[in-house]
Amino acid sequence: MTTAQALPEFFTRVPKLQRAQTMHQYWGDRCVSLEMFVFSFMNTFNDAYNGGYWDLNITSNNALYISLSTDEPVRLVSPLNYADETMSADAAGLVLTIYASSYGMHKFPEDAYILETYDKLMEVVGDHPEASKIYRLLD
């Protein structure tokens, strides 16, 4: 596995030693559930996925998302709308974390962390260099 790609300037990577604390700070008591939802969506959207190291990233508007730690492009095929896009691991991470937080909002409607994550991630999608691909997968 290669090192992670450079992020757009409005995203920052969480240092490895701060991962556990950061996940709980941003996602509350549902942090493990949300992380597992992301992995599950990756399995659904990418038949070739067989695990890997994931990075934590924070957006310019202070939302957390996770992305595969690789420079290799990631192919996502949505079973929901049949979109088929190859994109950076960062863009794929945004897609998957948005799906996971959307699913989490329905599973845990009382959890404000999840709704906040979804709203903030949707706010920054348009600023991402691969916004059109992200939107096609979210449509």
N, C-alpha and C positions, 0 to 999 in steps of 0.2 A: 504494500500500500504506500502511496506517495504522500507527501505532506499536503495539507489543505491549501486550496487555492486562495489567492488574495481576495478579500471581501471588498465590496463597494465601500467607499469612504464613510458612509453613514451606518455601517455595521461594525461592531467590535467583537472580538473573540474573547470568551471568558477563559482566564488562565486555569490550567488543569487543577491546581491546588484549591481553587475556589468553586469547583463544579457542584459539589453536593450542597453547599451553603446557598449558592446562587439559584439552583433549581428550586429549593424550598422557598427561598425569598420571593421568587417570581410566580411559582405555581402552587404554593401552599402545600397542604396535605395531599393533594392529588398529583404531586410531581411524578411519582412512580407510575401512576395510571396514565398520565399524559405521555410519558416517555414510551410506555408499552403501546399506546395507541399509535404513536408515530412509527414504531417498528412494525406494527401490524399493517398499517397502510403501505409501508414500503414493500412488505411481502405481497400485498394485493396489487400494487401498481408496477412491480418489477419482478418478473419471474426468475431472473438471474440472481437476485439478492440472496446472500447467504451469511449475513452478519457483517460486522465491521465496527470500527471505532467512530463515534459520533462526537462532533464539537458542539459546544454551546455558544450561541451568538446573541448579542443584544442589539436591537435596532436603535436608530436615532431617537425614536419616541419611547424608548425604554420598555420594549417587549422582548421576551426570550423565545428563541426558536433553536432547533437542533438541526445539524446537517452532517452528512457523512464526511469524514476527514479524508478527502481524496481530491486530486487534481483531475481525475478522469471524469468525463461526462457521464451523466446519469440519465437513463431512459425511463420515463414514466408513461404508462399506458393506463388511462382511466377506464375502469369498467362501468363508470357511471355515465360518461358522455363520449367515450371512444376517442378522446384526444390522445395523441401519441406524440410526445415531445422529448427531445434529447436536450439536456441543459446542464448547467454547472451543478455541482453538489449543493451549493448554497441556494440556488433557486429551487431545486428539488426539496431541500429542507424546509423552505418557506411553505411550499405547497403542502407537504406532508404535515407540518405543524399546524397549518390552518385547518386541514381536514381533521386532525386529531383534536384540536380545540373545539371545532364545530360538533364533532361526535361527543366530546366531553361535556359540552353545554347541555346536550339532551340527556346524557346519562346522569350528570350531577348539576341540575338546574340551580341549586342553591349556592353553588361555588362561584363567587365573583371573580376569582383569579382567572378562571377559564374564559369567561366572557371578556374580561379585559384583554387577555392574550389575543383572542380572536379579533376583537375590534382594532387593537393596535397593529397587528400584523396586516390586516386588510388596509389600514391607512398607508402603510409604506410600500405595498406591492407596486404601485404606480411609479415609485422612484427607483425600482430595481432595473438594472440594464436588460433583464430578460422578462420584463413585465408582461409582454404579449404572450409568451409561452406559459407563464404562470396563470394568467387569466384564462387561457384556453383550457387548462387543466381544472380550473376552479369553476368554470361555466357550467 
